[in-house]
């Protein structure tokens, strides 16, 4: 699903030890940051599957992949 807020659902942060952390951003880019952690067998894209934005306004949602899932290694 396309992220219509202007935020990207595919981001990679390179960590100092060489590993990488994949994450998605949803909601208000200028909002208060909130980190969403998914359960096993899901990924950062889980929250983008929800139609519209079911979250409270004024939140900048950051959803990382867990270690070993999707883009995180």
C-alpha positions, -999 to +999 in steps of 0.1 A: +000+000+000+013+035-008+022+057+021+004+089+013+018+110+041+051+117+022+070+094+046+087+063+033+079+028+042+114+016+032+143+031+051+176+016+062+198+029+090+233+015+090+244+008+126+279+015+139+287-023+141+278-028+104+243-042+109+213-025+093+179-016+107+150-014+083+121+008+093+089+025+080+074+058+089+037+066+089+014+094+101+024+131+106+060+138+097+060+167+121+042+148+148+054+134+181+076+103+174+062+070+185+080+037+179+058+007+170+072-028+175+056-057+155+053-093+167+070-123+153+066-131+116+055-095+108+075-066+095+076-028+094+050-029+066+022-043+089+010-009+099+008+003+062-018-024+055-044-006+076-067+015+054-064+052+059-045+063+090-062+046+120-038+063+144-043+095+164-035+127+146-002+144+154+019+112+157+050+104+136+050+066+137+083+047+133+080+009+127+113-009+127+118-045+115+129-069+142+164-083+139+165-110+112+132-098+097+128-082+063+155-055+060+170-057+094+201-079+097 
